[in-house]
Amino acid sequence: MSLPPDVQCVDAAQLLVWRPCGILDHRKVDKIIAFVTEQENKFGKSFNRFTDISRLDSVDLSFNYVFHVALYRRLSRRGRTIIKSAFLVPNAEVSRYIKLHALLTDHSPLKVRIFKEYAAAAEWLGVPVELLMGKISKAEVCARDVKEAKPPR
């Protein structure tokens, strides 16, 4: 499966960034879940996630669907390494769906947190805030990693 247009994978930061826009419905969620599952199985490594839902116009998901997605993700992570999944949630309408997802994945290797600001999410994920805002390139992330990895003189 090729990289969806609203997804950015930053190997140097071990981070997958998803920025859906328009209407969030089950088709979009199914596509990102299929992509994430394929990547996890194909590469056998974990990567943290950041979902920026500030560009959504609306959400067309049912409680039942969100429940099943969260349960699927919880079970698919069983026995695997812990990963962080940060959601930038700007409004209450979308927040309730993410809160349900977070509640149902609690006490599993999938650690879900909701943020209202990029800076707090970046700090929790351990990445530059510019990366989450889409203002930094993959090359810049690699350069920062190399620079920070150099021993002090």
C-alpha positions in Angstrom: 0.0 0.0 0.0 1.4 3.4 -0.9 1.7 6.3 1.4 -1.7 8.1 1.6 -1.6 11.8 0.6 -2.5 13.0 4.1 0.2 10.9 5.9 3.8 11.7 6.5 6.2 9.0 7.8 9.4 10.4 9.5 11.7 7.5 10.0 14.3 9.6 11.9 11.7 10.5 14.5 10.0 7.1 14.3 6.7 9.0 13.8 3.7 8.7 11.6 1.7 12.0 11.1 -1.8 11.9 9.8 -3.6 15.1 8.9 -7.1 14.2 7.6 -9.3 17.0 6.2 -12.9 17.3 5.1 -15.3 14.8 6.6 -13.9 12.1 8.8 -15.9 8.9 8.0 -15.4 5.2 8.3 -13.7 5.0 4.8 -10.9 7.4 5.9 -10.5 5.6 9.2 -10.4 2.2 7.5 -7.8 3.4 5.1 -5.4 4.7 7.8 -5.9 1.6 9.9 -5.1 -0.6 6.9 -2.0 1.5 6.2 -0.8 1.4 9.8 -1.4 -2.3 10.2 0.5 -3.0 7.0 3.4 -0.9 8.0 3.6 -2.5 11.4 3.5 -6.0 9.9 5.8 -5.2 7.0 8.6 -3.5 9.0 8.1 -5.1 12.3 8.9 -2.0 14.2 6.8 0.4 16.2 6.4 4.1 15.5 4.6 6.8 17.4 1.6 8.6 15.9 0.4 12.1 15.7 -3.1 12.9 14.3 -3.9 16.5 13.6 -7.6 16.7 13.2 -7.7 20.5 13.2 -8.5 20.6 9.4 -11.7 18.4 9.7 -15.0 20.0 8.7 -17.1 17.3 10.5 -17.1 13.8 11.8 -19.5 11.1 10.5 -18.7 8.1 12.8 -21.0 6.1 15.0 -20.3 5.1 18.6 -20.4 1.5 17.6 -17.8 2.0 14.8 -15.4 3.9 17.1 -15.8 1.2 19.8 -14.9 -1.5 17.3 -11.9 0.4 15.9 -10.5 1.0 19.4 -11.0 -2.6 20.4 -9.3 -3.8 17.2 -6.3 -1.4 17.8 -6.1 -2.5 21.4 -6.0 -6.2 20.5 -3.7 -5.7 17.6 -1.1 -4.1 19.9 -1.3 -6.9 22.6 2.1 -8.3 23.3 3.9 -5.6 21.3 6.0 -2.6 22.4 4.4 0.5 23.8 3.6 3.3 21.3 2.3 6.8 21.8 -0.6 8.1 19.8 -1.2 11.9 20.2 -4.3 13.6 18.9 -4.5 17.4 18.3 -8.2 18.0 19.0 -9.4 21.6 18.6 -13.1 21.2 19.5 -15.5 19.3 21.7 -17.4 17.6 18.8 -14.3 15.6 17.7 -13.0 15.2 21.3 -15.7 12.8 22.3 -14.7 10.3 19.7 -11.0 10.5 20.7 -11.9 10.3 24.4 -13.8 7.0 23.7 -10.9 5.7 21.7 -8.5 6.6 24.5 -10.7 5.1 27.2 -11.0 1.8 25.3 -7.3 1.5 24.7 -6.3 2.4 28.2 -4.1 -0.2 30.0 -2.8 -1.5 26.6 0.5 -0.9 24.7 -1.3 1.9 22.8 -0.9 5.1 24.9 -3.4 7.7 23.6 -3.4 11.3 24.7 -5.4 14.3 23.6 -3.8 17.7 23.2 -5.1 21.2 22.3 -1.6 22.6 21.4 1.2 21.3 19.2 3.9 22.1 21.8 2.5 19.8 24.4 2.0 17.0 22.0 5.6 17.5 20.6 7.0 17.4 24.2 5.1 14.1 25.0 6.2 12.5 21.7 9.8 13.8 22.0 9.9 15.5 18.6 10.4 19.1 17.4 7.1 21.0 17.5 7.8 22.2 13.9 7.5 18.6 12.7 4.0 18.3 14.1 3.1 21.6 12.5 4.4 20.5 9.1 7.0 23.2 9.1 10.1 21.0 9.2 11.3 18.5 6.5 12.5 14.9 7.0 16.0 16.1 6.2 15.9 18.7 8.9 14.8 16.1 11.4 17.7 13.8 10.4 20.2 16.7 10.7 18.9 17.6 14.2 19.2 13.9 15.3 22.8 13.8 14.0 23.6 17.1 15.7 22.1 16.1 19.0 23.8 12.7 18.9 27.3 14.2 18.7 29.2 14.0 22.1 29.9 17.3 23.8 33.5 18.6 23.5 
